[in-house]
């Protein structure tokens, strides 16, 4: 990490704030302050992603691209290259969406995957910044899953980068605290309302798994449009929101993590109990003392 990396991250933060904050203030899905609770945690996830975790993910994708290129895929890639460019684009989006749909659904089903994906669902206030609350290993698995089919089909790295940038911006939009609805296009591209339902406590992450197109949810029976935004987000259970805790907790056994959470809560309660009472304010000069 260099000073230039930090400057670039701050510039990205400023640019995205300028892009999304007006949308969230003009068309709010829910009334919440800009400096809402836990924004510090999500800001750390944003900076961590830009300063620490993006480079390893890109390196992993380049590594996979090189090794997949060595596989005997010439006939597959030739068949894809022979298709009209529009068909190639639709095919690429379709296979990528199928892959990430099932990976996302598996992340809610299998305990090992859920331990890392759970971090993303600890957000209790959604906006564009909360989209960055993602464990680095969960982020790596997602990026590999959605890009591997494209690599196999022979999509070049510059096109992969452009497609990833579009997916990233759209992910920020569907997490944003914005009530804008693309109308009938929501069946093709999704909308904030649909993804907010995925984060709702009431649905428990059982609906709207699609990363981009809700066509996957429609096809596999997990589409849900509640028509309104949820009242509550998150897991519905107490959560430790500290950035370091959220990074480390998935790496330790579940029972050990629960014991650590209980110990932490008890320690906080003990500190609060031992804290000296706040002194009462002295009466102003000329006032009678309280009886």
C-alpha positions in Angstrom: 0.0 0.0 0.0 1.4 3.4 -1.0 0.4 7.0 -0.6 -0.8 6.9 -4.2 -3.1 4.0 -3.4 -4.6 6.0 -0.5 -5.1 9.0 -2.7 -6.8 6.8 -5.3 -9.1 5.3 -2.7 -10.1 8.7 -1.4 -10.8 9.9 -4.9 -12.9 6.8 -5.6 -14.8 7.4 -2.3 -15.4 11.0 -3.3 -16.5 10.2 -6.8 -19.0 7.4 -5.6 -20.3 9.7 -2.9 -21.0 12.4 -5.5 -22.7 9.8 -7.8 -24.9 8.0 -5.2 -25.6 10.4 -2.4 -27.8 12.7 -4.4 -29.9 9.7 -5.6 -30.3 8.5 -2.0 -31.3 12.0 -0.8 -33.7 12.8 -3.7 -35.3 9.3 -3.9 -34.8 7.7 -0.5 -36.0 4.2 0.1 -36.0 4.9 3.8 -35.4 8.0 5.8 -32.0 7.6 7.4 -29.2 10.1 8.1 -26.1 10.2 5.9 -24.0 9.4 9.0 -26.1 6.5 9.9 -25.1 3.9 12.5 -22.2 1.6 11.7 -21.1 3.8 8.8 -17.5 3.7 10.2 -17.5 -0.1 9.8 -18.6 0.1 6.2 -16.0 2.8 5.5 -13.3 0.5 6.8 -14.6 -2.3 4.5 -14.5 0.2 1.6 -10.9 1.2 2.3 -9.8 -2.3 3.0 -11.3 -3.4 -0.3 -9.5 -0.7 -2.3 -6.2 -0.6 -0.4 -5.7 -4.3 0.5 -8.0 -6.8 -1.2 -8.6 -5.7 -4.8 -5.0 -6.4 -5.9 -5.0 -10.1 -4.7 -8.3 -10.7 -6.4 -7.1 -9.3 -9.7 -3.9 -11.3 -9.4 -6.0 -14.5 -8.8 -8.1 -13.7 -11.9 -5.0 -13.2 -14.0 -3.5 -16.5 -12.7 -6.7 -18.4 -13.5 -6.9 -16.8 -16.9 -3.3 -17.9 -17.7 -3.9 -21.5 -16.6 -7.3 -21.8 -18.3 -5.7 -20.6 -21.5 -3.5 -23.7 -21.3 -6.5 -26.0 -21.4 -7.7 -27.6 -24.7 -10.6 -25.2 -25.2 -9.9 -24.1 -28.8 -13.1 -25.8 -30.2 -15.3 -24.2 -27.5 -13.8 -20.8 -28.0 -14.0 -21.0 -31.8 -17.7 -21.9 -31.6 -18.3 -18.9 -29.3 -16.3 -16.6 -31.5 -18.3 -17.7 -34.6 -21.5 -16.3 -33.0 -22.7 -12.8 -33.6 -21.3 -10.3 -31.1 -24.7 -9.7 -29.6 -25.3 -13.4 -29.0 -21.8 -13.7 -27.5 -22.7 -10.9 -25.0 -26.0 -12.5 -24.0 -24.3 -15.9 -23.7 -21.6 -14.5 -21.5 -24.0 -12.7 -19.2 -26.2 -15.8 -19.0 -23.5 -18.3 -18.0 -22.0 -15.8 -15.6 -25.4 -15.2 -14.0 -26.2 -18.9 -13.7 -22.8 -19.5 -12.0 -23.0 -16.7 -9.5 -26.7 -17.4 -8.7 -25.9 -20.9 -7.6 -22.7 -19.8 -5.8 -24.7 -17.1 -3.9 -27.5 -19.6 -3.1 -24.9 -22.1 -1.9 -23.4 -19.4 0.4 -26.7 -19.3 2.2 -27.0 -23.1 2.4 -23.6 -24.5 3.3 -22.2 -23.6 6.8 -18.6 -23.1 5.6 -19.6 -20.7 2.9 -22.1 -18.9 5.1 -19.5 -18.2 7.7 -17.8 -15.8 5.3 -20.9 -14.6 3.4 -22.6 -13.9 6.7 -20.4 -10.8 7.1 -22.2 -9.1 4.2 -25.6 -9.7 5.9 -24.6 -8.1 9.2 -25.4 -4.7 7.7 -28.5 -3.3 9.4 -28.6 -0.1 7.3 -28.3 -0.4 3.5 -26.9 2.1 1.2 -24.2 2.2 -1.5 -21.4 2.1 1.1 -22.8 -0.9 2.8 -22.4 -2.9 -0.4 -18.6 -3.0 0.4 -19.2 -4.9 3.7 -17.9 -8.2 2.3 -15.3 -10.6 3.7 -12.2 -10.7 1.4 -12.5 -14.5 0.9 -16.2 -14.2 0.1 -15.3 -11.4 -2.3 -12.6 -13.6 -3.9 -15.0 -16.6 -4.3 -17.7 -14.3 -5.9 -15.3 -12.7 -8.4 -13.8 -16.1 -9.4 -17.3 -17.7 -9.8 -18.7 -14.9 -12.0 -15.6 -14.6 -14.2 -14.5 -18.2 -14.6 -17.2 -19.0 -17.2 -16.2 -15.9 -19.2 -12.6 -16.9 -19.0 -13.5 -20.4 -20.3 -15.4 -18.9 -23.2 -12.4 -16.9 -24.1 -13.5 -13.4 -23.1 -10.3 -11.2 -23.1 -9.1 -9.6 -20.0 -10.0 -6.0 -21.0 -13.6 -7.1 -21.6 -13.6 -8.9 -18.3 -12.5 -5.7 -16.6 -15.2 -3.7 -18.2 -17.9 -6.3 -17.4 -16.7 -6.4 -13.8 -16.8 -2.6 -13.5 -20.4 -2.6 -14.7 -21.4 -5.4 -12.3 -19.7 -3.5 -9.4 -21.5 -0.2 -10.1 -24.8 -2.0 -10.5 -24.2 -3.8 -7.1 -23.7 -0.4 -5.5 -27.0 0.8 -7.0 -29.1 -2.2 -5.9 -27.7 -1.8 -2.3 -28.3 1.9 -2.3 -30.9 3.6 -0.2 -32.7 4.6 -3.4 -36.3 4.0 -4.4 -35.7 4.4 -8.1 -37.3 1.6 -10.1 -36.3 0.8 -13.7 -39.9 -0.3 -14.4 -40.3 -3.5 -16.5 -36.5 -3.6 -16.9 -36.3 -4.7 -13.2 -37.1 -8.2 -14.5 -33.9 -8.0 -16.6 -31.6 -5.9 -14.5 -33.0 -6.0 -11.0 -33.7 -3.0 -8.7 -32.8 -1.8 -5.2 -36.2 -3.0 -3.9 -35.6 -6.5 -5.0 -32.1 -6.8 -3.4 -33.2 -5.0 -0.2 -35.7 -7.9 0.1 -32.8 -10.3 0.1 -31.3 -8.4 3.0 -34.5 -8.2 5.0 -34.7 -9.9 8.4 -38.2 -11.2 7.5 -37.0 -13.1 4.4 -33.8 -14.5 6.0 -31.8 -14.3 2.8 -34.0 -16.9 1.1 -35.1 -14.8 -1.9 -33.6 -12.8 -4.8 -30.1 -14.4 -5.1 -29.4 -13.1 -8.5 -26.3 -10.9 -8.9 -27.5 -9.1 -11.9 -30.5 -10.4 -13.7 -33.6 -11.6 -11.7 -34.3 -14.0 -14.6 -32.3 -16.5 -12.5 -34.7 -16.1 -9.6 -37.7 -16.3 -11.8 -36.4 -19.5 -13.4 -35.5 -21.2 -10.1 -38.4 -20.0 -8.0 -36.7 -17.6 -5.6 -38.0 -14.3 -7.1 -39.9 -12.1 -4.6 -41.1 -8.5 -5.1 -42.7 -7.3 -1.9 -43.4 -3.9 -3.5 -42.2 -2.1 -0.4 -38.8 -1.8 1.2 -38.1 -3.8 4.4 -38.6 -2.5 7.9 -35.5 -4.3 9.2 -32.2 -5.5 7.7 -29.6 -7.9 8.9 -29.5 -11.1 10.8 -32.0 -10.3 13.5 -29.5 -11.3 16.1 -26.8 -9.4 18.1 -23.7 -8.8 15.9 -20.2 -7.6 16.6 -19.7 -4.9 14.0 -16.0 -4.2 14.6 -14.1 -4.5 11.4 -11.3 -6.7 12.7 -13.8 -9.0 14.5 -15.7 -9.4 11.2 -12.5 -10.3 9.3 -11.3 -12.8 11.9 -14.5 -14.4 13.2 -15.2 -16.6 10.1 -11.7 -18.0 10.4 -12.1 -19.6 13.8 -14.4 -22.5 14.7 -18.1 -21.5 15.3 -18.1 -22.6 18.9 -14.9 -20.7 19.7 -16.4 -17.6 17.9 -19.6 -17.8 20.0 -17.5 -18.1 23.2 -15.5 -15.1 22.2 -18.7 -13.1 21.5 -20.1 -14.0 24.9 -16.9 -13.1 26.7 -16.7 -9.8 24.8 -20.3 -8.9 25.8 -19.7 -9.9 29.4 -16.5 -7.8 29.5 -18.3 -4.8 28.1 -21.1 -5.2 30.7 -18.5 -5.5 33.5 -16.8 -2.3 32.3 -20.1 -0.4 32.2 -21.0 -1.7 35.7 -17.6 -0.6 37.1 -17.7 2.8 35.5 -18.1 5.6 38.1 -21.4 7.4 37.9 -21.4 10.7 36.1 -21.3 13.7 38.5 -24.5 15.6 38.7 -24.4 19.0 37.2 -23.9 21.7 39.9 -26.8 24.1 40.2 -26.3 27.4 38.5 -25.3 30.3 40.8 -28.4 31.7 42.4 -30.5 28.6 42.0 -31.7 26.7 45.1 -30.0 23.3 45.5 -32.2 20.3 44.7 -33.9 18.7 47.7 
